[in-house]
């Protein structure tokens, strides 16, 4: 990944945009990364799909699997034993 100073970015924005088509470009402010310039294609790839957590955790066809819970016990729980 390429890194350029904020000053270089201000002087050659078109060059930074051109470089960002190939890979993200870090923009440094006083030697520290402050911004990242990337193409919309890279950005969308980072975001992935627009699926929500339910879609991501869902398992198609799971509704066809049997799921039987054991009967609820009427017995009281025993207290934990600490040695």
C-alpha positions as CSV (number, residue, x, y, z in Angstrom):
1,X,0.0,0.0,0.0
2,X,1.2,3.4,-0.9
3,X,1.5,6.2,1.7
4,X,1.8,9.9,0.8
5,X,1.9,13.1,2.9
6,X,-1.1,15.4,3.1
7,X,1.0,17.9,1.3
8,X,1.6,15.5,-1.6
9,X,-2.0,14.7,-1.7
10,X,-3.0,18.4,-2.0
11,X,-0.4,18.9,-4.7
12,X,-1.3,15.8,-6.8
13,X,-4.9,14.7,-6.0
14,X,-5.3,13.3,-9.5
15,X,-2.2,11.1,-9.1
16,X,-3.4,9.8,-5.7
17,X,-6.8,9.0,-7.2
18,X,-5.1,7.1,-10.0
19,X,-2.9,5.2,-7.6
20,X,-6.0,4.3,-5.5
21,X,-7.5,2.5,-8.4
22,X,-4.8,-0.2,-7.9
23,X,-4.5,-0.2,-4.1
24,X,-5.5,1.9,-1.1
25,X,-3.4,5.1,-0.6
26,X,-2.7,6.1,3.0
27,X,-2.6,9.9,3.5
28,X,-0.2,10.9,6.3
29,X,-0.6,13.9,8.5
30,X,2.7,14.6,10.4
31,X,3.9,11.1,9.5
32,X,0.8,9.4,11.0
33,X,-1.9,7.8,8.8
34,X,-5.0,10.0,9.0
35,X,-7.1,9.0,5.9
36,X,-7.3,6.2,3.3
37,X,-8.2,6.8,-0.3
38,X,-9.5,3.8,-2.2
39,X,-11.6,3.1,-5.2
40,X,-15.3,2.4,-4.8
41,X,-14.7,-1.1,-5.9
42,X,-12.3,-1.7,-3.1
43,X,-14.6,0.0,-0.7
44,X,-17.6,-2.2,-1.7
45,X,-15.4,-5.3,-1.4
46,X,-14.6,-4.3,2.2
47,X,-18.3,-3.8,3.0
48,X,-19.2,-7.2,1.5
49,X,-22.8,-7.9,0.9
50,X,-25.7,-5.9,2.4
51,X,-26.9,-8.9,4.4
52,X,-27.9,-8.3,8.0
53,X,-26.8,-10.5,10.9
54,X,-29.8,-12.8,10.5
55,X,-29.0,-13.4,6.9
56,X,-25.3,-14.0,7.7
57,X,-26.1,-16.5,10.5
58,X,-29.0,-18.1,8.6
59,X,-28.6,-21.6,7.3
60,X,-30.8,-22.4,4.3
61,X,-32.6,-25.7,4.7
62,X,-32.2,-25.7,8.5
63,X,-36.0,-25.7,8.9
64,X,-36.1,-29.2,7.5
65,X,-33.9,-30.6,10.3
66,X,-35.6,-32.2,13.3
67,X,-35.2,-30.3,16.5
68,X,-36.6,-31.9,19.6
69,X,-36.0,-30.5,23.0
70,X,-35.9,-32.9,26.0
71,X,-38.8,-32.4,28.4
72,X,-38.3,-29.7,31.0
73,X,-37.1,-31.2,34.3
74,X,-39.2,-30.5,37.4
75,X,-36.2,-31.3,39.6
76,X,-34.6,-28.4,41.5
77,X,-31.0,-27.5,40.6
78,X,-28.3,-28.5,43.0
79,X,-26.1,-25.8,44.4
80,X,-22.6,-25.7,43.1
81,X,-19.9,-27.4,45.1
82,X,-16.7,-25.5,45.7
83,X,-13.7,-27.4,47.2
